Amino acid sequence: MFRSDIMVSDTITILTSLSLLLRKSFKFEDREWNKQSQQFPNLFSVEEIEVESFEQLGEVIKPLADIPRKAVVSGKLTPGIDPSSVRRTKENFDSQPHRWIMLDIDGVGPESGGNPSEPSNEELVAEAVTHLPEEFQSAKCWYHLSSSMGIKPGIRVHLWYWLDQFVSDREKKVWLDDCPVDRSLFNPTQLHLTSTPEFIGGDDPYPERFGLYAPMGASDTVEVPSDLADRIIFNSAQPRHRRDTGAVEPQEIVRDQDTGLAIDGREQLMFDLSNEVMFELCRGAETRPSVEEITDELWRRFQEEADISHVNSRPWTRSDAEDKARARHQEAETGQYSFRSRNEKTSLRPAPKPDFARETVTPEEAKNQLEDALSGYFQRLRDGENPRLALRLTMGLGKTTQTVAKLKEYLASESGRLVEVYEPRRVCRRLQLLSRMEHHEQDNEQVFP
């Protein structure tokens, strides 16, 4: 860290696209907002603007909301690079400590859709701030509701703070490690989108997206913790990366320590991101996303997470994302998912919200409900249907025992049927005993305790 009494002024690097727009676009179709396909430009002009205070920070970023060709990065243009036409690569931008920080918070708090009866912008920001470290909770910030606010559930907002010290990208990452913020922004080339989105065929759910959040007694500056350097040393012994979804990456994904971008294991990263993207696009949607929609979002996320300029055997292109998108789309269409993997790891995925607390019942009632559910499931199979059944039960009620009994009963009257059984490893040994059941005197309760 750099003390503010040594270095007072700071700079903001602003990129101006030389071709495509840098704003998201939504179109109202079939009674809902649909995100339009977006591609990012390759070339930018670069300017650096000096800022010396929280107030000046707001004066710089507020006008950017109305300029769809501009965005911000935290890196500083490498000396000797022509600022009139620059590619957004790590060779062209150096990591730079700053006194400003932008936090991108996605999906926290209550669902919001921009109705008048819902919380005000300031109340939404106040809720979002509660998810940040305590140093931020007593400071002012400039807020800009992100493009998907009012389109996707939860609070989605960009918060701009002024710090009392210069803080590096690595220090920001350890500082915000356990918070619901997009840590990919703490890389020198990552775009900080600042433009207000475009809404076609309807009104913006939040027409006033930019503002000042200043709770009573709040300071202009955030007091930076003094132990960030120690946290970096501690975290260096635990190099596994946590994405903004909360998922911890497997160790085969290797990231550059300076940029945070993946430079190896990108095939695994592409696969993981394809699952995350499919999950997010399907959650709460009445129709499945198209291959193109999945590809667009996956390629955007992959470009943010991976260093595609770092080539091992071949360059990465949008067609790689399209291949994964087609695979995820086919799984959703057919309902058939491959359980094969290249390694022993299992990726756990959270269930879509909302989640409801269940009323408890007695063990006897639970067993009766399980019996009814399994009987109904296998009867639907006999009727030629292809049903699905998911049961959430307390351990020890005999799920495996009753399921195996029902399966044996069903198969006794069937032939030529392929049945695949998947179980957690803790009960795999029990299933291995199936083939030996007829050779033992024990009953099911003894073989499957």
KOLLOMAR-372830 format. One record per residue (C-alpha): x, y, z; residue in three letters. Coordinates in pm, 1 decimal, decimal comma, always signed. Layout:
<nodes>
NODE        x        y        z rest
NODE        X        Y        Z  ALA
...
</nodes>
This chain:
<nodes>
NODE        x        y        z rest
NODE     +0,0     +0,0     +0,0  MET
NODE    +97,9   +361,0    -51,1  PHE
NODE    +15,8   +619,4   +215,0  ARG
NODE   -209,4   +902,9   +100,4  SER
NODE     +9,9  +1162,9   +266,6  ASP
NODE   +285,4  +1071,9    +16,8  ILE
NODE    +73,1  +1049,1   -297,0  MET
NODE   -245,8  +1256,9   -298,3  VAL
NODE   -377,8  +1275,9   -653,9  SER
NODE   -474,1   +972,5   -858,0  ASP
NODE   -572,2   +902,8  -1218,2  THR
NODE   -859,6   +722,0  -1390,8  ILE
NODE   -792,3   +548,6  -1721,2  THR
NODE  -1081,7   +598,0  -1962,6  ILE
NODE  -1114,3   +394,1  -2281,8  LEU
NODE  -1313,0   +514,3  -2582,5  THR
NODE  -1421,9   +248,0  -2830,5  SER
NODE  -1319,0   +310,6  -3189,9  LEU
NODE  -1602,5    +91,5  -3320,8  SER
NODE  -1870,4    -86,9  -3115,6  LEU
NODE  -2070,8    +53,0  -2826,0  LEU
NODE  -1985,7    -33,3  -2466,4  LEU
NODE  -2335,9    -53,0  -2327,6  ARG
NODE  -2582,3   -334,8  -2280,7  LYS
NODE  -2913,1   -338,3  -2464,7  SER
NODE  -3247,1   -494,3  -2371,2  PHE
NODE  -3556,6   -539,0  -2588,6  LYS
NODE  -3909,8   -588,4  -2458,9  PHE
NODE  -4050,4   -895,3  -2633,9  GLU
NODE  -4326,3  -1138,7  -2536,5  ASP
NODE  -4393,6   -945,2  -2214,3  ARG
NODE  -4037,3   -966,2  -2087,7  GLU
NODE  -3699,5   -798,9  -2127,8  TRP
NODE  -3447,1   -989,5  -2337,0  ASN
NODE  -3078,7   -903,8  -2341,4  LYS
NODE  -2953,6   -833,6  -2691,9  GLN
NODE  -2643,1   -996,8  -2835,6  SER
NODE  -2330,9   -793,0  -2765,2  GLN
NODE  -1975,9   -795,7  -2895,5  GLN
NODE  -1689,4   -598,4  -2746,6  PHE
NODE  -1461,0   -376,4  -2954,7  PRO
NODE  -1094,1   -454,1  -3012,6  ASN
NODE   -946,0   -105,3  -3038,7  LEU
NODE   -969,1   +193,0  -2806,0  PHE
NODE   -825,7   +537,0  -2755,3  SER
NODE   -692,2   +598,1  -2405,0  VAL
NODE   -692,7   +904,1  -2180,4  GLU
NODE   -597,5   +949,2  -1816,7  GLU
NODE   -782,5  +1199,3  -1598,7  ILE
NODE   -645,1  +1321,9  -1267,9  GLU
NODE   -864,5  +1308,2   -958,0  VAL
NODE   -781,0  +1430,0   -608,5  GLU
NODE  -1096,2  +1373,7   -403,0  SER
NODE  -1424,0  +1190,9   -366,5  PHE
NODE  -1609,0  +1485,3   -519,1  GLU
NODE  -1382,2  +1491,4   -825,1  GLN
NODE  -1430,2  +1117,4   -864,8  LEU
NODE  -1803,7  +1174,9   -903,9  GLY
NODE  -1746,4  +1460,1  -1148,7  GLU
NODE  -1546,9  +1225,4  -1372,1  VAL
NODE  -1767,5   +914,3  -1368,5  ILE
NODE  -2115,0  +1073,0  -1374,8  LYS
NODE  -2093,1  +1202,3  -1736,4  PRO
NODE  -1976,7   +858,3  -1854,1  LEU
NODE  -2328,4   +722,5  -1797,6  ALA
NODE  -2443,2   +909,3  -2109,1  ASP
NODE  -2148,5   +816,7  -2332,9  ILE
NODE  -2193,3   +457,0  -2456,8  PRO
NODE  -1849,6   +436,3  -2619,6  ARG
NODE  -1657,2   +496,9  -2295,7  LYS
NODE  -1557,8   +271,6  -2006,3  ALA
NODE  -1292,1   +258,1  -1734,2  VAL
NODE  -1004,9    +20,9  -1658,4  VAL
NODE   -783,5    +19,8  -1351,7  SER
NODE   -459,1    -30,6  -1546,8  GLY
NODE   -225,7   +242,5  -1664,9  LYS
NODE   -119,4   +258,2  -2029,4  LEU
NODE   +229,4   +110,3  -2069,9  THR
NODE   +487,0   +381,2  -2153,5  PRO
NODE   +561,1   +403,9  -2525,6  GLY
NODE   +219,1   +279,1  -2640,4  ILE
NODE    +31,6   +506,2  -2882,3  ASP
NODE   -289,1   +606,6  -2692,3  PRO
NODE   -485,4   +671,5  -3011,6  SER
NODE   -534,4   +303,6  -3102,5  SER
NODE   -479,8    +45,1  -2830,3  VAL
NODE   -580,4   -318,1  -2780,1  ARG
NODE   -699,5   -409,9  -2431,7  ARG
NODE   -424,7   -661,4  -2347,7  THR
NODE   -198,0   -704,5  -2047,3  LYS
NODE   +103,0   -606,3  -2261,4  GLU
NODE    -49,3   -260,4  -2310,9  ASN
NODE   -164,8   -187,7  -1955,6  PHE
NODE    +28,5   -205,4  -1628,0  ASP
NODE   -129,0   -282,7  -1293,1  SER
NODE   -165,0    +41,6  -1099,5  GLN
NODE   -251,0   +110,4   -732,5  PRO
NODE   -538,1   +353,7   -684,7  HIS
NODE   -719,9   +556,5   -424,5  ARG
NODE  -1049,7   +485,8   -601,0  TRP
NODE  -1222,6   +151,2   -619,6  ILE
NODE  -1534,4    +33,4   -800,6  MET
NODE  -1727,6   -257,7   -651,6  LEU
NODE  -1969,0   -453,4   -873,2  ASP
NODE  -2231,6   -622,7   -654,6  ILE
NODE  -2473,5   -864,7   -821,2  ASP
NODE  -2786,2  -1036,1   -694,4  GLY
NODE  -2783,3   -959,5   -321,3  VAL
NODE  -3083,6   -861,9   -114,4  GLY
NODE  -3448,6   -865,0   -222,3  PRO
NODE  -3577,9   -907,9   -573,9  GLU
NODE  -3658,6   -573,4   -734,9  SER
NODE  -3832,6   -472,1  -1052,2  GLY
NODE  -3854,6    -96,6  -1033,1  GLY
NODE  -4211,2    -68,2   -900,5  ASN
NODE  -4296,4   +250,9   -709,0  PRO
NODE  -4382,9    +51,8   -396,8  SER
NODE  -4035,8    -95,2   -381,7  GLU
NODE  -3736,2    +49,9   -194,3  PRO
NODE  -3574,0   +369,9   -314,6  SER
NODE  -3231,5   +366,9   -479,0  ASN
NODE  -3071,5   +478,4   -152,7  GLU
NODE  -3243,2   +199,0    +41,4  GLU
NODE  -3127,1    -57,6   -214,3  LEU
NODE  -2769,3    +71,2   -192,5  VAL
NODE  -2787,4    +66,2   +187,0  ALA
NODE  -2881,4   -303,0   +171,0  GLU
NODE  -2598,0   -377,2    -73,6  ALA
NODE  -2342,3   -202,3   +146,6  VAL
NODE  -2423,4   -434,7   +437,3  THR
NODE  -2254,2   -713,8   +239,4  HIS
NODE  -1921,0   -525,8   +233,2  LEU
NODE  -1644,3   -507,1   +496,8  PRO
NODE  -1720,2   -267,8   +779,7  GLU
NODE  -1470,8     -9,8   +649,5  GLU
NODE  -1709,5    +66,7   +361,8  PHE
NODE  -2023,0    +92,9   +572,7  GLN
NODE  -1939,1   +432,2   +721,1  SER
NODE  -1827,9   +596,0   +395,1  ALA
NODE  -1999,1   +779,4   +110,4  LYS
NODE  -2005,9   +631,0   -237,4  CYS
NODE  -2123,5   +716,3   -585,3  TRP
NODE  -2362,7   +447,4   -703,2  TYR
NODE  -2470,5   +343,7  -1052,1  HIS
NODE  -2738,6    +77,1  -1078,4  LEU
NODE  -2596,5   -182,2  -1316,4  SER
NODE  -2753,1   -268,4  -1651,4  SER
NODE  -2936,2   -577,8  -1526,1  SER
NODE  -3090,2   -403,1  -1224,3  MET
NODE  -3464,7   -443,8  -1262,3  GLY
NODE  -3415,8   -717,3  -1522,6  ILE
NODE  -3261,5   -989,9  -1308,5  LYS
NODE  -3354,2  -1058,4   -945,2  PRO
NODE  -3171,6   -899,4   -656,0  GLY
NODE  -2976,6   -577,3   -610,1  ILE
NODE  -2720,4   -512,6   -884,5  ARG
NODE  -2513,4   -199,6   -844,0  VAL
NODE  -2172,1    -43,1   -902,3  HIS
NODE  -2029,9   +143,6   -602,4  LEU
NODE  -1741,4   +392,7   -639,0  TRP
NODE  -1542,6   +471,8   -324,1  TYR
NODE  -1247,0   +698,6   -242,5  TRP
NODE   -980,9   +532,9    -24,4  LEU
NODE   -747,9   +695,9   +228,2  ASP
NODE   -451,9   +507,9    +75,5  GLN
NODE   -338,9   +375,5   -259,5  PHE
NODE   -428,2     +6,4   -284,1  VAL
NODE   -302,4   -244,4   -542,2  SER
NODE   -510,8   -496,7   -735,1  ASP
NODE   -377,9   -783,7   -524,8  ARG
NODE   -463,9   -600,6   -203,8  GLU
NODE   -816,7   -535,0   -329,8  LYS
NODE   -862,1   -905,6   -400,6  LYS
NODE   -769,0  -1017,6    -50,1  VAL
NODE   -964,8   -732,1   +106,4  TRP
NODE  -1287,0   -826,9    -74,3  LEU
NODE  -1219,2  -1202,4    -83,2  ASP
NODE  -1532,1  -1311,0   +103,6  ASP
NODE  -1769,5  -1049,0    -36,6  CYS
NODE  -2026,4  -1080,2   -319,3  PRO
NODE  -1831,1   -853,4   -554,6  VAL
NODE  -1683,9   -921,4   -898,0  ASP
NODE  -1312,8   -954,3   -820,5  ARG
NODE  -1224,1   -976,4  -1190,1  SER
NODE  -1249,4   -595,9  -1190,9  LEU
NODE   -926,3   -590,8   -993,0  PHE
NODE   -727,5   -664,6  -1308,5  ASN
NODE   -565,2   -389,0  -1516,3  PRO
NODE   -754,4   -463,1  -1840,2  THR
NODE  -1099,0   -550,4  -1703,0  GLN
NODE  -1368,8   -314,2  -1828,4  LEU
NODE  -1564,7   -112,2  -1571,5  HIS
NODE  -1881,9    -52,5  -1775,8  LEU
NODE  -2017,5   +293,8  -1697,5  THR
NODE  -2283,9   +357,9  -1961,7  SER
NODE  -2655,2   +346,4  -1884,1  THR
NODE  -2816,4    +55,1  -2074,7  PRO
NODE  -3046,0    +91,2  -2373,6  GLU
NODE  -3409,3    -23,6  -2343,3  PHE
NODE  -3595,4    -91,6  -2668,4  ILE
NODE  -3973,8   -113,3  -2669,5  GLY
NODE  -4025,8     +0,7  -2311,6  GLY
NODE  -3913,1   +226,6  -2028,3  ASP
NODE  -3607,3   +180,9  -1812,5  ASP
NODE  -3722,1    +16,1  -1484,5  PRO
NODE  -3483,4   +256,3  -1307,5  TYR
NODE  -3469,0   +582,8  -1505,1  PRO
NODE  -3246,3   +744,5  -1237,7  GLU
NODE  -2954,4   +505,7  -1207,7  ARG
NODE  -2673,8   +733,8  -1085,2  PHE
NODE  -2657,5   +903,6   -747,3  GLY
NODE  -2479,8   +975,5   -420,8  LEU
NODE  -2515,4   +747,9   -119,8  TYR
NODE  -2427,1   +946,3   +192,4  ALA
NODE  -2561,8   +801,2   +518,2  PRO
NODE  -2562,5  +1027,4   +821,9  MET
NODE  -2213,1  +1092,9   +953,7  GLY
NODE  -2046,2   +918,1   +658,5  ALA
NODE  -1688,3  +1005,1   +562,2  SER
NODE  -1561,3  +1092,1   +214,7  ASP
NODE  -1293,4   +824,1   +243,8  THR
NODE  -1273,1   +456,0   +329,6  VAL
NODE  -1013,8   +364,9   +591,0  GLU
NODE   -799,0    +88,1   +443,3  VAL
NODE   -701,6   -201,1   +677,3  PRO
NODE   -334,4   -208,0   +773,0  SER
NODE   -291,6   -584,8   +734,7  ASP
NODE   -357,7   -631,8   +361,6  LEU
NODE     +6,8   -720,2   +294,3  ALA
NODE    -13,9   -995,2   +557,6  ASP
NODE   -333,8  -1126,5   +401,4  ARG
NODE   -160,5  -1153,2    +63,9  ILE
NODE   +114,6  -1366,6   +218,6  ILE
NODE   -144,8  -1589,4   +384,9  PHE
NODE   -351,7  -1624,9    +67,0  ASN
NODE    -45,4  -1707,6   -142,6  SER
NODE    -35,8  -2041,8    +36,5  ALA
NODE   -393,8  -2098,3    -78,0  GLN
NODE   -382,5  -2004,8   -446,9  PRO
NODE   -717,4  -2147,2   -555,6  ARG
NODE   -937,6  -1883,0   -714,7  HIS
NODE  -1295,6  -1807,6   -608,3  ARG
NODE  -1519,9  -1680,7   -886,8  ARG
NODE  -1787,7  -1419,8   -824,4  ASP
NODE  -2050,1  -1697,8   -808,6  THR
NODE  -1874,3  -1834,5   -498,5  GLY
NODE  -1741,2  -2142,1   -679,3  ALA
NODE  -1382,5  -2238,7   -587,5  VAL
NODE  -1187,2  -2340,9   -893,9  GLU
NODE  -1005,6  -2674,2   -916,3  PRO
NODE   -628,9  -2653,5   -886,9  GLN
NODE   -571,0  -2727,1  -1256,9  GLU
NODE   -689,7  -2373,9  -1342,8  ILE
NODE   -379,6  -2157,7  -1315,0  VAL
NODE   -410,4  -1778,6  -1301,7  ARG
NODE   -154,4  -1506,8  -1357,0  ASP
NODE    -73,9  -1354,9  -1016,1  GLN
NODE    -64,0   -999,9  -1152,4  ASP
NODE   -371,8   -997,1  -1375,1  THR
NODE   -575,8  -1273,6  -1212,6  GLY
NODE   -659,4  -1412,8  -1556,6  LEU
NODE   -648,3  -1787,0  -1628,8  ALA
NODE   -343,2  -1886,2  -1834,3  ILE
NODE   -370,9  -2264,1  -1800,1  ASP
NODE   -658,8  -2504,6  -1742,7  GLY
NODE   -879,7  -2289,0  -1961,5  ARG
NODE  -1065,7  -2591,8  -2099,4  GLU
NODE  -1181,9  -2667,5  -1745,6  GLN
NODE  -1264,1  -2301,0  -1693,1  LEU
NODE  -1472,8  -2291,6  -2012,7  MET
NODE  -1665,4  -2600,9  -1897,5  PHE
NODE  -1727,9  -2459,8  -1548,8  ASP
NODE  -1840,5  -2125,2  -1687,9  LEU
NODE  -2073,8  -2295,1  -1936,4  SER
NODE  -2253,4  -2464,1  -1647,5  ASN
NODE  -2273,3  -2138,4  -1452,6  GLU
NODE  -2404,6  -1947,0  -1753,4  VAL
NODE  -2665,2  -2214,2  -1831,5  MET
NODE  -2778,5  -2217,6  -1470,2  PHE
NODE  -2814,8  -1838,5  -1458,1  GLU
NODE  -2997,3  -1812,6  -1791,7  LEU
NODE  -3242,3  -2091,0  -1703,2  CYS
NODE  -3313,2  -1979,0  -1346,1  ARG
NODE  -3663,1  -1837,4  -1329,3  GLY
NODE  -3705,2  -1843,3  -1709,5  ALA
NODE  -4010,7  -1996,2  -1874,5  GLU
NODE  -3822,2  -2086,8  -2194,0  THR
NODE  -3475,0  -2227,9  -2249,7  ARG
NODE  -3207,1  -1993,6  -2384,9  PRO
NODE  -3091,9  -2038,6  -2743,0  SER
NODE  -2745,5  -2161,7  -2838,4  VAL
NODE  -2660,2  -1808,3  -2949,8  GLU
NODE  -2765,2  -1656,8  -2615,8  GLU
NODE  -2560,0  -1911,7  -2423,8  ILE
NODE  -2261,4  -1856,5  -2654,9  THR
NODE  -2274,9  -1477,7  -2622,0  ASP
NODE  -2280,6  -1482,4  -2242,9  GLU
NODE  -2024,3  -1764,9  -2213,5  LEU
NODE  -1777,1  -1598,2  -2450,0  TRP
NODE  -1816,8  -1267,3  -2264,7  ARG
NODE  -1751,1  -1435,7  -1928,7  ARG
NODE  -1458,8  -1638,0  -2064,4  PHE
NODE  -1292,5  -1326,2  -2206,3  GLN
NODE  -1324,9  -1162,7  -1864,8  GLU
NODE  -1180,3  -1461,6  -1678,2  GLU
NODE   -913,8  -1596,8  -1915,2  ALA
NODE   -608,7  -1448,7  -2085,5  ASP
NODE   -689,8  -1543,4  -2445,0  ILE
NODE   -372,8  -1369,4  -2565,7  SER
NODE   -167,0  -1634,1  -2382,6  HIS
NODE   -149,5  -1918,0  -2638,5  VAL
NODE    -31,0  -2269,4  -2549,4  ASN
NODE   -126,3  -2489,1  -2845,2  SER
NODE   -390,9  -2288,2  -3029,7  ARG
NODE   -576,1  -1957,0  -2989,2  PRO
NODE   -912,2  -1945,6  -2814,1  TRP
NODE  -1206,8  -1824,8  -3023,3  THR
NODE  -1580,4  -1776,4  -2996,6  ARG
NODE  -1631,2  -2116,6  -3163,7  SER
NODE  -1494,3  -2281,3  -2846,9  ASP
NODE  -1770,4  -2115,2  -2648,1  ALA
NODE  -2025,0  -2218,4  -2909,5  GLU
NODE  -1919,8  -2584,7  -2878,3  ASP
NODE  -1978,7  -2576,7  -2504,7  LYS
NODE  -2303,7  -2384,5  -2552,0  ALA
NODE  -2435,7  -2651,1  -2789,9  ARG
NODE  -2350,0  -2922,6  -2539,0  ALA
NODE  -2532,0  -2745,2  -2254,7  ARG
NODE  -2829,0  -2668,2  -2481,2  HIS
NODE  -2855,6  -3033,2  -2591,1  GLN
NODE  -2848,8  -3147,5  -2228,4  GLU
NODE  -3136,5  -2915,0  -2147,6  ALA
NODE  -3336,0  -3021,9  -2453,7  GLU
NODE  -3295,5  -3397,2  -2405,5  THR
NODE  -3280,4  -3409,3  -2027,3  GLY
NODE  -2974,9  -3635,5  -2054,9  GLN
NODE  -2661,4  -3528,4  -1871,3  TYR
NODE  -2323,2  -3695,0  -1878,6  SER
NODE  -2189,4  -3791,5  -1539,0  PHE
NODE  -1846,0  -3870,0  -1677,1  ARG
NODE  -1557,3  -3649,2  -1575,3  SER
NODE  -1185,8  -3622,6  -1634,9  ARG
NODE  -1115,7  -3618,3  -1264,7  ASN
NODE  -1252,6  -3726,2   -930,1  GLU
NODE  -1382,4  -3383,6   -829,1  LYS
NODE  -1750,7  -3313,2   -790,5  THR
NODE  -1886,2  -2963,4   -853,9  SER
NODE  -2178,3  -2879,8   -627,0  LEU
NODE  -2436,3  -2640,5   -769,4  ARG
NODE  -2686,4  -2447,0   -553,6  PRO
NODE  -3053,3  -2506,6   -615,5  ALA
NODE  -3250,0  -2221,0   -772,6  PRO
NODE  -3409,3  -1984,9   -523,3  LYS
NODE  -3640,8  -1951,5   -347,3  PRO
NODE  -3592,7  -2228,7    -93,7  ASP
NODE  -3872,3  -2311,9   +148,9  PHE
NODE  -3846,5  -2458,1   +497,3  ALA
NODE  -4034,1  -2786,7   +520,2  ARG
NODE  -4257,1  -2888,6   +807,3  GLU
NODE  -4115,7  -3187,0   +993,5  THR
NODE  -4304,4  -3514,6  +1030,0  VAL
NODE  -4254,8  -3825,9  +1240,3  THR
NODE  -4025,7  -4102,8  +1107,2  PRO
NODE  -4328,1  -4326,0  +1045,4  GLU
NODE  -4506,2  -4054,8   +847,7  GLU
NODE  -4188,6  -3991,8   +649,3  ALA
NODE  -4157,7  -4359,8   +558,4  LYS
NODE  -4519,6  -4367,4   +444,9  ASN
NODE  -4467,2  -4056,9   +229,9  GLN
NODE  -4155,6  -4213,7    +79,9  LEU
NODE  -4349,5  -4532,2     +2,9  GLU
NODE  -4625,4  -4333,0   -170,9  ASP
NODE  -4376,3  -4127,1   -372,1  ALA
NODE  -4179,7  -4430,4   -492,9  LEU
NODE  -4494,8  -4627,8   -575,0  SER
NODE  -4625,8  -4339,4   -782,5  GLY
NODE  -4293,5  -4298,0   -961,4  TYR
NODE  -4261,2  -4662,7  -1066,4  PHE
NODE  -4629,0  -4678,2  -1164,9  GLN
NODE  -4568,7  -4387,9  -1405,1  ARG
NODE  -4278,1  -4585,5  -1549,9  LEU
NODE  -4509,0  -4881,2  -1609,0  ARG
NODE  -4753,2  -4645,0  -1780,3  ASP
NODE  -4486,0  -4553,4  -2035,3  GLY
NODE  -4398,8  -4211,2  -1897,0  GLU
NODE  -4046,3  -4078,2  -1836,7  ASN
NODE  -4089,7  -3919,4  -1492,1  PRO
NODE  -3840,6  -3741,7  -1270,5  ARG
NODE  -3847,8  -3753,2   -893,3  LEU
NODE  -3635,0  -3562,0   -642,2  ALA
NODE  -3681,9  -3628,9   -272,2  LEU
NODE  -3528,8  -3443,4    +19,0  ARG
NODE  -3523,5  -3671,5   +321,4  LEU
NODE  -3342,0  -3706,2   +647,9  THR
NODE  -3064,4  -3965,9   +642,4  MET
NODE  -3145,9  -4306,5   +785,6  GLY
NODE  -3507,4  -4339,1   +667,6  LEU
NODE  -3422,9  -4620,5   +427,9  GLY
NODE  -3423,8  -4439,2    +95,3  LYS
NODE  -3179,9  -4685,5    -61,3  THR
NODE  -3355,8  -4987,0    +84,1  THR
NODE  -3701,9  -4893,5    -38,5  GLN
NODE  -3578,3  -4771,2   -376,9  THR
NODE  -3389,7  -5094,9   -444,3  VAL
NODE  -3694,1  -5298,9   -337,9  ALA
NODE  -3919,8  -5102,1   -573,2  LYS
NODE  -3663,1  -5127,8   -853,3  LEU
NODE  -3641,2  -5508,4   -816,8  LYS
NODE  -4019,2  -5531,7   -816,5  GLU
NODE  -4038,0  -5318,2  -1131,6  TYR
NODE  -3765,2  -5509,3  -1317,1  LEU
NODE  -3927,9  -5843,6  -1240,7  ALA
NODE  -4193,2  -5762,9  -1501,2  SER
NODE  -3968,2  -5578,2  -1748,1  GLU
NODE  -3707,7  -5690,1  -1998,9  SER
NODE  -3465,1  -5511,4  -2226,4  GLY
NODE  -3454,9  -5202,1  -2004,9  ARG
NODE  -3129,4  -5014,7  -1935,6  LEU
NODE  -3115,2  -4880,6  -1580,7  VAL
NODE  -2831,6  -4655,6  -1463,9  GLU
NODE  -2794,6  -4605,7  -1089,6  VAL
NODE  -2586,4  -4325,7   -939,4  TYR
NODE  -2521,5  -4303,2   -568,7  GLU
NODE  -2289,3  -4107,8   -337,1  PRO
NODE  -1969,1  -4293,3   -267,4  ARG
NODE  -2069,4  -4358,0    +91,4  ARG
NODE  -2338,5  -4603,1    -27,5  VAL
NODE  -2164,1  -4745,3   -334,4  CYS
NODE  -2051,6  -5043,3   -128,7  ARG
NODE  -2415,6  -5119,0    -52,0  ARG
NODE  -2504,4  -5124,6   -421,0  LEU
NODE  -2214,6  -5359,2   -492,8  GLN
NODE  -2390,8  -5611,0   -268,8  LEU
NODE  -2695,6  -5619,1   -497,1  LEU
NODE  -2558,6  -5895,1   -715,4  SER
NODE  -2498,1  -6113,1   -409,4  ARG
NODE  -2834,6  -6069,2   -241,4  MET
NODE  -2974,8  -6399,1   -365,4  GLU
NODE  -2675,3  -6584,6   -217,2  HIS
NODE  -2717,2  -6455,4   +136,2  HIS
NODE  -2973,2  -6532,0   +401,2  GLU
NODE  -2983,9  -6171,8   +518,9  GLN
NODE  -3287,7  -5965,6   +433,3  ASP
NODE  -3272,4  -5622,6   +276,9  ASN
NODE  -3254,7  -5445,0   +609,8  GLU
NODE  -2936,2  -5637,5   +693,5  GLN
NODE  -2770,6  -5593,7   +359,7  VAL
NODE  -2874,5  -5229,7   +332,5  PHE
NODE  -2867,2  -5101,3   +689,1  PRO
</nodes>
